[in-house]
Amino acid sequence: MGYWPAEAADVTRDVVLSVGRLVPVKRLDRALSALAVLKAQGRAVPWVVLGDGPERARLEAMASAHGLDARFEGVVDAATRDAWLRRARVFLHTAGRVAGGRGEGAPVALMEAMGAGAAVVATASGAVGWMVGEAGAVLDGEAGAAEIAEAVRAAWDAHPTGSPSARERATPWRWEAQAEGIERAMKSASDRATASFGDARVYVERFVERPRHI
């Protein structure tokens, strides 16, 4: 996970954020439809989308038709991405299985959003349910616009300053934590190898190299 902001960072969390390539498997039309439901209920929230792809023109047209406060930023550099992650009150991830069987795996953007303290609303796909655990709202993979909208509203109202539980859940995925785990595993393997080599050396000394007296 490449982004881990300072815990004491003073930020204003004022957007719903989605990140990813704009392709069918991301199913961002579902996110858009949910935000349109909120707007119709008088609960409009600003939506920022980072990423580009063949679905962009269609999604922009849909957002315009619904009168949504939506910004499609395209591909951005790391600093811009991090700035939006800091502002995300809710991270909305609606990827799922599409025709042909393709689905979502373990999205890095989701890890980074949780590390930034964003409240997560996601539809179940791949490892998403395991990644979020109890630290966010994971809906059925085929959840409709009304259900997603309600989850976004609840997360938006409950986490005006971010979600500490999401950040805590993501802590083991930090590069530093991963490096420590790898270092421990390598040391354990080295210790076992050393012990095995030592046993083998004793055998050689006793039964191979020791002179025979006839």
Accessible surface in RSA format (square Angstrom, percent):
REM  Atomic radii and reference values for relative SASA: ProtOr
REM  Chains: A
REM  Algorithm: Lee & Richards
REM  Probe-radius: 1.40
REM  Slices: 20
REM RES _ NUM      All-atoms   Total-Side   Main-Chain    Non-polar    All polar
REM                ABS   REL    ABS   REL    ABS   REL    ABS   REL    ABS   REL
RES MET A   1    14.59   7.6   0.20   0.1  14.39  34.3   0.59   0.5  14.00  18.5
RES GLY A   2    50.89  62.8   0.00   N/A  50.89  62.8  18.73  51.4  32.16  72.0
RES TYR A   3    16.38   7.6  15.61   8.9   0.77   2.0  16.31  12.3   0.07   0.1
RES TRP A   4    59.97  24.1  33.33  16.1  26.64  62.6  28.44  15.2  31.53  51.2
RES PRO A   5    16.42  12.0   8.87   8.1   7.55  27.4  16.34  13.5   0.08   0.5
RES ALA A   6    75.86  69.7  53.74  82.9  22.12  50.3  65.29  91.9  10.57  28.0
RES GLU A   7   146.14  83.9 116.24  87.9  29.90  71.2  38.72  74.9 107.42  87.7
RES ALA A   8    98.14  90.2  65.75 101.5  32.38  73.7  77.76 109.5  20.37  54.0
RES ALA A   9    44.29  40.7  18.36  28.3  25.93  59.0  28.62  40.3  15.67  41.5
RES ASP A  10   146.72 102.8 111.09 110.6  35.63  84.2  40.09  94.4 106.62 106.3
RES VAL A  11    49.16  32.3  20.86  18.9  28.31  68.2  27.22  23.6  21.94  59.5
RES THR A  12    99.38  70.7  90.82  92.1   8.57  20.4  57.57  77.3  41.81  63.2
RES ARG A  13    23.39   9.8  19.63  10.0   3.75   8.9   0.31   0.4  23.08  14.0
RES ASP A  14    46.83  32.8  44.30  44.1   2.53   6.0  23.05  54.2  23.78  23.7
RES VAL A  15     4.65   3.1   4.65   4.2   0.00   0.0   4.65   4.0   0.00   0.0
RES VAL A  16     0.00   0.0   0.00   0.0   0.00   0.0   0.00   0.0   0.00   0.0
RES LEU A  17     0.00   0.0   0.00   0.0   0.00   0.0   0.00   0.0   0.00   0.0
RES SER A  18     1.38   1.2   1.38   1.8   0.00   0.0   1.38   2.9   0.00   0.0
RES VAL A  19    33.84  22.3  23.43  21.2  10.40  25.1  24.64  21.4   9.20  24.9
RES GLY A  20    16.43  20.3   0.00   N/A  16.43  20.3  16.25  44.6   0.18   0.4
RES ARG A  21   140.38  58.9 131.67  67.1   8.71  20.7  54.94  75.1  85.44  51.8
RES LEU A  22     0.52   0.3   0.01   0.0   0.51   1.3   0.52   0.4   0.00   0.0
RES VAL A  23    18.72  12.3  15.77  14.3   2.95   7.1  15.77  13.7   2.95   8.0
RES PRO A  24    77.61  56.6  71.59  65.3   6.03  21.9  75.21  62.1   2.40  14.9
RES VAL A  25     5.11   3.4   3.96   3.6   1.15   2.8   3.96   3.4   1.15   3.1
RES LYS A  26    34.96  17.1  34.24  21.0   0.72   1.7  15.96  14.4  19.00  20.2
RES ARG A  27    16.94   7.1  12.51   6.4   4.44  10.6  15.47  21.1   1.47   0.9
RES LEU A  28    13.33   7.4  10.13   7.2   3.19   8.0  10.13   7.1   3.19   8.6
RES ASP A  29    44.82  31.4  43.50  43.3   1.32   3.1   5.03  11.8  39.79  39.7
RES ARG A  30    70.75  29.7  67.48  34.4   3.27   7.8  22.50  30.8  48.25  29.2
RES ALA A  31     0.00   0.0   0.00   0.0   0.00   0.0   0.00   0.0   0.00   0.0
RES LEU A  32     0.00   0.0   0.00   0.0   0.00   0.0   0.00   0.0   0.00   0.0
RES SER A  33    38.26  32.3  36.12  48.2   2.14   4.9  17.15  36.5  21.11  29.6
RES ALA A  34     0.00   0.0   0.00   0.0   0.00   0.0   0.00   0.0   0.00   0.0
RES LEU A  35     4.25   2.4   2.55   1.8   1.70   4.3   2.55   1.8   1.70   4.6
RES ALA A  36    15.07  13.9   9.30  14.4   5.77  13.1  10.16  14.3   4.92  13.0
RES VAL A  37    40.53  26.7  37.47  33.9   3.06   7.4  40.38  35.1   0.15   0.4
RES LEU A  38     1.59   0.9   1.59   1.1   0.00   0.0   1.59   1.1   0.00   0.0
RES LYS A  39    86.75  42.3  76.29  46.8  10.46  24.9  27.98  25.2  58.77  62.6
RES ALA A  40    93.27  85.8  48.99  75.6  44.28 100.7  61.57  86.7  31.70  84.0
RES GLN A  41   114.42  64.0  81.04  59.2  33.38  79.5  40.20  85.6  74.22  56.3
RES GLY A  42    65.95  81.3   0.00   N/A  65.95  81.3  36.11  99.1  29.84  66.8
RES ARG A  43    85.17  35.8  80.86  41.2   4.31  10.3  40.10  54.8  45.07  27.3
RES ALA A  44    63.92  58.8  37.10  57.3  26.82  61.0  37.87  53.3  26.04  69.0
RES VAL A  45    16.66  11.0   7.40   6.7   9.26  22.3   8.54   7.4   8.12  22.0
RES PRO A  46    40.70  29.7  40.60  37.0   0.09   0.3  40.60  33.5   0.09   0.6
RES TRP A  47     1.72   0.7   1.11   0.5   0.60   1.4   1.11   0.6   0.60   1.0
RES VAL A  48     1.93   1.3   1.93   1.7   0.00   0.0   1.93   1.7   0.00   0.0
RES VAL A  49     0.21   0.1   0.17   0.2   0.04   0.1   0.17   0.1   0.04   0.1
RES LEU A  50     3.95   2.2   3.61   2.6   0.34   0.9   3.84   2.7   0.11   0.3
RES GLY A  51    12.58  15.5   0.00   N/A  12.58  15.5  11.67  32.0   0.91   2.0
RES ASP A  52    53.56  37.5  50.07  49.8   3.49   8.2  11.14  26.2  42.42  42.3
RES GLY A  53    16.44  20.3   0.00   N/A  16.44  20.3   9.38  25.7   7.05  15.8
RES PRO A  54   100.29  73.1  62.23  56.7  38.06 138.3  76.42  63.1  23.87 148.4
RES GLU A  55    33.87  19.4  33.63  25.4   0.25   0.6   2.63   5.1  31.24  25.5
RES ARG A  56    62.47  26.2  62.47  31.8   0.00   0.0  17.21  23.5  45.26  27.4
RES ALA A  57    75.54  69.5  66.12 102.0   9.42  21.4  68.59  96.6   6.96  18.4
RES ARG A  58   107.21  45.0  98.61  50.3   8.60  20.5  68.90  94.2  38.31  23.2
RES LEU A  59     1.99   1.1   1.99   1.4   0.00   0.0   1.99   1.4   0.00   0.0
RES GLU A  60    66.39  38.1  60.75  46.0   5.63  13.4  22.19  42.9  44.19  36.1
RES ALA A  61    62.97  57.9  49.74  76.8  13.23  30.1  58.47  82.3   4.49  11.9
RES MET A  62    45.40  23.5  42.21  27.9   3.19   7.6  43.19  36.7   2.21   2.9
RES ALA A  63     4.88   4.5   4.78   7.4   0.10   0.2   4.88   6.9   0.00   0.0
RES SER A  64    88.21  74.5  63.02  84.1  25.20  58.0  34.95  74.4  53.27  74.6
RES ALA A  65    91.18  83.8  46.12  71.2  45.06 102.5  59.31  83.5  31.86  84.4
RES HIS A  66    84.89  46.4  69.79  48.5  15.10  38.6  44.62  46.0  40.27  46.9
RES GLY A  67    44.46  54.8   0.00   N/A  44.46  54.8  30.74  84.4  13.72  30.7
RES LEU A  68    27.81  15.5   8.05   5.8  19.76  49.7   8.58   6.0  19.23  51.8
RES ASP A  69    89.22  62.5  75.17  74.8  14.05  33.2  32.94  77.5  56.28  56.1
RES ALA A  70    27.43  25.2   1.22   1.9  26.21  59.6   1.22   1.7  26.21  69.4
RES ARG A  71   115.72  48.6 111.94  57.1   3.78   9.0  42.33  57.8  73.40  44.5
RES PHE A  72    23.05  11.5   6.36   3.9  16.69  43.4   6.36   3.9  16.68  47.8
RES GLU A  73    57.58  33.1  34.03  25.7  23.55  56.1   4.30   8.3  53.28  43.5
RES GLY A  74     3.73   4.6   0.00   N/A   3.73   4.6   3.66  10.0   0.07   0.2
RES VAL A  75   125.48  82.6  96.19  87.1  29.29  70.6  98.56  85.6  26.92  73.0
RES VAL A  76    41.46  27.3  14.56  13.2  26.91  64.8  21.80  18.9  19.66  53.3
RES ASP A  77    93.37  65.4  78.15  77.8  15.23  36.0  45.85 107.9  47.52  47.4
RES ALA A  78    58.23  53.5  48.55  74.9   9.68  22.0  51.33  72.3   6.90  18.3
RES ALA A  79    74.13  68.2  60.98  94.1  13.15  29.9  67.88  95.6   6.25  16.6
RES THR A  80    49.03  34.9  44.40  45.0   4.63  11.0  26.11  35.1  22.92  34.7
RES ARG A  81    60.89  25.6  60.89  31.0   0.00   0.0  19.38  26.5  41.51  25.2
RES ASP A  82    24.82  17.4  24.82  24.7   0.00   0.0   3.11   7.3  21.71  21.7
RES ALA A  83    37.18  34.2  35.73  55.1   1.45   3.3  36.08  50.8   1.10   2.9
RES TRP A  84    17.54   7.0  17.41   8.4   0.13   0.3  12.69   6.8   4.85   7.9
RES LEU A  85     2.07   1.2   2.05   1.5   0.02   0.1   2.05   1.4   0.02   0.1
RES ARG A  86    84.43  35.4  83.35  42.5   1.08   2.6  15.73  21.5  68.70  41.6
RES ARG A  87    89.62  37.6  89.62  45.7   0.00   0.0  31.61  43.2  58.01  35.2
RES ALA A  88     0.00   0.0   0.00   0.0   0.00   0.0   0.00   0.0   0.00   0.0
RES ARG A  89    40.41  17.0  40.41  20.6   0.00   0.0   0.00   0.0  40.41  24.5
RES VAL A  90     0.00   0.0   0.00   0.0   0.00   0.0   0.00   0.0   0.00   0.0
RES PHE A  91     0.30   0.2   0.30   0.2   0.00   0.0   0.30   0.2   0.00   0.0
RES LEU A  92     1.52   0.8   0.27   0.2   1.25   3.2   0.27   0.2   1.25   3.4
RES HIS A  93     9.13   5.0   6.74   4.7   2.39   6.1   3.52   3.6   5.61   6.5
RES THR A  94     2.03   1.4   0.91   0.9   1.13   2.7   0.91   1.2   1.13   1.7
RES ALA A  95     0.59   0.5   0.30   0.5   0.30   0.7   0.30   0.4   0.30   0.8
RES GLY A  96     1.24   1.5   0.00   N/A   1.24   1.5   1.24   3.4   0.00   0.0
RES ARG A  97   152.52  64.0 136.93  69.8  15.59  37.1  54.19  74.1  98.33  59.6
RES VAL A  98    40.49  26.6  27.73  25.1  12.76  30.7  37.10  32.2   3.39   9.2
RES ALA A  99   105.25  96.8  69.65 107.5  35.60  81.0  82.03 115.5  23.22  61.5
RES GLY A 100    89.16 109.9   0.00   N/A  89.16 109.9  43.26 118.7  45.90 102.8
RES GLY A 101    37.42  46.1   0.00   N/A  37.42  46.1  25.63  70.3  11.79  26.4
RES ARG A 102   154.48  64.9 145.30  74.1   9.18  21.9  57.88  79.1  96.60  58.5
RES GLY A 103    25.70  31.7   0.00   N/A  25.70  31.7   2.88   7.9  22.82  51.1
RES GLU A 104    25.90  14.9  16.13  12.2   9.77  23.3   0.38   0.7  25.52  20.8
RES GLY A 105    40.85  50.4   0.00   N/A  40.85  50.4  36.04  98.9   4.81  10.8
RES ALA A 106    52.68  48.4  32.53  50.2  20.15  45.8  32.53  45.8  20.14  53.4
RES PRO A 107    15.74  11.5   6.07   5.5   9.67  35.2  15.74  13.0   0.00   0.0
RES VAL A 108    84.80  55.8  80.13  72.5   4.67  11.3  80.13  69.6   4.67  12.7
RES ALA A 109    22.83  21.0  17.44  26.9   5.39  12.3  18.93  26.7   3.90  10.3
RES LEU A 110     0.09   0.0   0.00   0.0   0.09   0.2   0.00   0.0   0.09   0.2
RES MET A 111    35.30  18.3  35.30  23.4   0.00   0.0  28.29  24.1   7.01   9.3
RES GLU A 112    12.19   7.0  12.19   9.2   0.00   0.0   0.12   0.2  12.06   9.8
RES ALA A 113     0.00   0.0   0.00   0.0   0.00   0.0   0.00   0.0   0.00   0.0
RES MET A 114     0.00   0.0   0.00   0.0   0.00   0.0   0.00   0.0   0.00   0.0
RES GLY A 115     0.00   0.0   0.00   N/A   0.00   0.0   0.00   0.0   0.00   0.0
RES ALA A 116     2.35   2.2   0.00   0.0   2.35   5.4   0.00   0.0   2.35   6.2
RES GLY A 117     4.85   6.0   0.00   N/A   4.85   6.0   4.85  13.3   0.00   0.0
RES ALA A 118     0.03   0.0   0.03   0.1   0.00   0.0   0.03   0.0   0.00   0.0
RES ALA A 119     3.90   3.6   3.53   5.4   0.37   0.8   3.90   5.5   0.00   0.0
RES VAL A 120     1.65   1.1   0.02   0.0   1.63   3.9   0.02   0.0   1.63   4.4
RES VAL A 121     0.77   0.5   0.77   0.7   0.00   0.0   0.77   0.7   0.00   0.0
RES ALA A 122     0.60   0.6   0.00   0.0   0.60   1.4   0.60   0.8   0.00   0.0
RES THR A 123     0.77   0.5   0.76   0.8   0.01   0.0   0.76   1.0   0.01   0.0
RES ALA A 124    44.37  40.8  35.63  55.0   8.73  19.9  35.81  50.4   8.55  22.7
RES SER A 125    16.43  13.9   4.11   5.5  12.32  28.4  11.92  25.4   4.51   6.3
RES GLY A 126    60.15  74.2   0.00   N/A  60.15  74.2  23.86  65.5  36.29  81.3
RES ALA A 127    34.76  32.0  27.28  42.1   7.48  17.0  33.04  46.5   1.73   4.6
RES VAL A 128     0.00   0.0   0.00   0.0   0.00   0.0   0.00   0.0   0.00   0.0
RES GLY A 129    29.34  36.2   0.00   N/A  29.34  36.2  20.93  57.4   8.41  18.8
RES TRP A 130   166.85  67.0 151.86  73.5  14.98  35.2 135.37  72.2  31.48  51.1
RES MET A 131     0.14   0.1   0.14   0.1   0.00   0.0   0.14   0.1   0.00   0.0
RES VAL A 132     0.00   0.0   0.00   0.0   0.00   0.0   0.00   0.0   0.00   0.0
RES GLY A 133    27.03  33.3   0.00   N/A  27.03  33.3  16.40  45.0  10.63  23.8
RES GLU A 134   179.00 102.8 147.31 111.4  31.70  75.5  68.95 133.4 110.05  89.9
RES ALA A 135    12.16  11.2   4.65   7.2   7.52  17.1   7.83  11.0   4.33  11.5
RES GLY A 136    30.93  38.1   0.00   N/A  30.93  38.1  14.33  39.3  16.60  37.2
RES ALA A 137    34.76  32.0  25.76  39.8   9.00  20.5  33.36  47.0   1.40   3.7
RES VAL A 138    48.03  31.6  17.47  15.8  30.56  73.6  17.47  15.2  30.56  82.9
RES LEU A 139    24.91  13.9  20.77  14.9   4.15  10.4  24.56  17.2   0.35   1.0
RES ASP A 140    95.19  66.7  81.37  81.0  13.83  32.7  33.32  78.4  61.88  61.7
RES GLY A 141    16.59  20.5   0.00   N/A  16.59  20.5  12.33  33.8   4.26   9.5
RES GLU A 142   112.99  64.9  93.72  70.9  19.27  45.9  58.11 112.4  54.87  44.8
RES ALA A 143     4.13   3.8   0.00   0.0   4.13   9.4   3.94   5.6   0.19   0.5
RES GLY A 144    42.94  53.0   0.00   N/A  42.94  53.0  36.54 100.3   6.40  14.3
RES ALA A 145    32.41  29.8  21.99  33.9  10.42  23.7  22.34  31.5  10.07  26.7
RES ALA A 146    72.74  66.9  63.97  98.7   8.77  19.9  64.49  90.8   8.25  21.8
RES GLU A 147    86.41  49.6  77.08  58.3   9.34  22.2  37.69  72.9  48.72  39.8
RES ILE A 148     0.45   0.3   0.45   0.3   0.00   0.0   0.45   0.3   0.00   0.0
RES ALA A 149     1.14   1.0   1.14   1.8   0.00   0.0   1.14   1.6   0.00   0.0
RES GLU A 150    91.03  52.3  88.50  67.0   2.54   6.0  51.97 100.5  39.06  31.9
RES ALA A 151    12.77  11.7   5.41   8.4   7.36  16.7  11.22  15.8   1.55   4.1
RES VAL A 152     0.12   0.1   0.12   0.1   0.00   0.0   0.12   0.1   0.00   0.0
RES ARG A 153    68.26  28.7  66.09  33.7   2.17   5.2  19.21  26.3  49.05  29.7
RES ALA A 154    42.96  39.5  38.60  59.6   4.37   9.9  41.21  58.0   1.75   4.6
RES ALA A 155    11.91  10.9   7.18  11.1   4.73  10.8  11.37  16.0   0.53   1.4
RES TRP A 156    33.37  13.4  33.37  16.2   0.00   0.0  16.07   8.6  17.30  28.1
RES ASP A 157    69.09  48.4  44.22  44.0  24.87  58.8  30.30  71.3  38.80  38.7
RES ALA A 158    66.90  61.5  36.08  55.7  30.82  70.1  45.82  64.5  21.08  55.8
RES HIS A 159    52.46  28.7  51.45  35.8   1.01   2.6  26.52  27.3  25.94  30.2
RES PRO A 160    69.92  51.0  62.39  56.9   7.53  27.4  62.39  51.5   7.53  46.8
RES THR A 161   122.61  87.2  99.04 100.4  23.56  56.2  74.25  99.7  48.36  73.1
RES GLY A 162     7.42   9.1   0.00   N/A   7.42   9.1   2.49   6.8   4.93  11.0
RES SER A 163     2.63   2.2   1.25   1.7   1.39   3.2   0.43   0.9   2.20   3.1
RES PRO A 164   107.09  78.0  97.87  89.2   9.22  33.5 103.66  85.6   3.43  21.3
RES SER A 165    54.87  46.4  49.56  66.1   5.31  12.2  40.08  85.4  14.79  20.7
RES ALA A 166     0.00   0.0   0.00   0.0   0.00   0.0   0.00   0.0   0.00   0.0
RES ARG A 167    33.67  14.1  33.67  17.2   0.00   0.0  20.02  27.4  13.65   8.3
RES GLU A 168   130.23  74.8 121.20  91.7   9.02  21.5  45.24  87.5  84.99  69.4
RES ARG A 169    81.83  34.4  71.42  36.4  10.42  24.8  23.59  32.2  58.25  35.3
RES ALA A 170     0.00   0.0   0.00   0.0   0.00   0.0   0.00   0.0   0.00   0.0
RES THR A 171    56.63  40.3  56.63  57.4   0.00   0.0  48.68  65.4   7.95  12.0
RES PRO A 172    76.60  55.8  69.87  63.7   6.73  24.5  74.13  61.2   2.47  15.3
RES TRP A 173    31.47  12.6  29.94  14.5   1.54   3.6  18.75  10.0  12.72  20.6
RES ARG A 174    68.97  29.0  68.03  34.7   0.93   2.2   3.31   4.5  65.66  39.8
RES TRP A 175   159.19  63.9 156.30  75.7   2.89   6.8 147.08  78.4  12.10  19.6
RES GLU A 176    98.42  56.5  92.66  70.1   5.76  13.7  56.48 109.3  41.94  34.2
RES ALA A 177    32.07  29.5  22.94  35.4   9.13  20.8  24.78  34.9   7.29  19.3
RES GLN A 178    77.64  43.4  73.98  54.1   3.66   8.7  18.01  38.3  59.63  45.2
RES ALA A 179    57.42  52.8  49.86  76.9   7.56  17.2  53.47  75.3   3.94  10.4
RES GLU A 180    96.31  55.3  94.83  71.7   1.48   3.5  29.41  56.9  66.90  54.6
RES GLY A 181    25.21  31.1   0.00   N/A  25.21  31.1  19.59  53.8   5.62  12.6
RES ILE A 182   104.69  59.6 101.45  75.6   3.24   7.8 103.97  74.9   0.72   2.0
RES GLU A 183   120.79  69.3 117.02  88.5   3.77   9.0  42.68  82.6  78.11  63.8
RES ARG A 184   157.96  66.3 150.14  76.5   7.82  18.6  75.58 103.3  82.38  49.9
RES ALA A 185    62.51  57.5  49.50  76.4  13.02  29.6  58.03  81.7   4.48  11.9
RES MET A 186   131.45  68.1 122.82  81.3   8.63  20.5 106.78  90.8  24.67  32.7
RES LYS A 187   131.22  64.0 125.49  77.0   5.73  13.6 100.10  90.1  31.12  33.2
RES SER A 188    47.01  39.7  41.15  54.9   5.85  13.5  27.66  58.9  19.35  27.1
RES ALA A 189    45.64  42.0  41.24  63.6   4.40  10.0  41.84  58.9   3.80  10.1
RES SER A 190    62.69  53.0  54.20  72.3   8.49  19.6  29.89  63.6  32.81  46.0
RES ASP A 191    71.58  50.1  65.91  65.6   5.67  13.4  27.82  65.5  43.76  43.6
RES ARG A 192   148.12  62.2 143.38  73.1   4.75  11.3  73.58 100.6  74.55  45.2
RES ALA A 193    62.56  57.5  50.55  78.0  12.01  27.3  58.69  82.7   3.87  10.2
RES THR A 194    91.48  65.1  84.19  85.4   7.28  17.4  68.49  92.0  22.99  34.8
RES ALA A 195    61.05  56.1  48.39  74.7  12.66  28.8  59.89  84.3   1.16   3.1
RES SER A 196    71.51  60.4  62.46  83.4   9.05  20.8  36.09  76.9  35.41  49.6
RES PHE A 197   138.55  69.3 132.39  82.0   6.16  16.0 137.29  83.2   1.26   3.6
RES GLY A 198    29.54  36.4   0.00   N/A  29.54  36.4  28.82  79.1   0.72   1.6
RES ASP A 199   104.61  73.3  96.12  95.7   8.49  20.1  29.69  69.9  74.91  74.7
RES ALA A 200    53.29  49.0  45.19  69.7   8.11  18.4  52.74  74.3   0.56   1.5
RES ARG A 201    88.12  37.0  86.75  44.2   1.37   3.3  33.88  46.3  54.25  32.9
RES VAL A 202    63.93  42.1  63.91  57.9   0.02   0.0  63.93  55.5   0.00   0.0
RES TYR A 203   130.86  61.1 128.40  73.1   2.46   6.4  86.88  65.3  43.99  54.2
RES VAL A 204    43.99  28.9  43.99  39.8   0.00   0.0  43.99  38.2   0.00   0.0
RES GLU A 205    89.23  51.2  80.20  60.7   9.03  21.5  23.21  44.9  66.01  53.9
RES ARG A 206   140.50  59.0 137.89  70.3   2.60   6.2  29.69  40.6 110.81  67.2
RES PHE A 207   125.73  62.9  97.50  60.4  28.23  73.5 101.86  61.8  23.87  68.3
RES VAL A 208   100.04  65.8  73.35  66.4  26.69  64.3  76.28  66.3  23.76  64.5
RES GLU A 209   100.53  57.7  73.28  55.4  27.24  64.9  38.84  75.1  61.68  50.4
RES ARG A 210   146.21  61.4 133.23  67.9  12.99  30.9  49.46  67.6  96.75  58.6
RES PRO A 211    96.21  70.1  81.44  74.2  14.78  53.7  92.26  76.2   3.95  24.6
RES ARG A 212   214.76  90.2 184.03  93.8  30.72  73.1  64.17  87.7 150.58  91.3
RES HIS A 213   171.94  94.0 135.39  94.1  36.55  93.5  98.09 101.1  73.85  85.9
RES ILE A 214   212.75 121.1 138.53 103.2  74.22 178.9 167.54 120.6  45.21 122.7
END  Absolute sums over single chains surface
CHAIN  1 A    11496.6       9110.3       2386.3       6671.5       4825.1
END  Absolute sums over all chains
TOTAL         11496.6       9110.3       2386.3       6671.5       4825.1
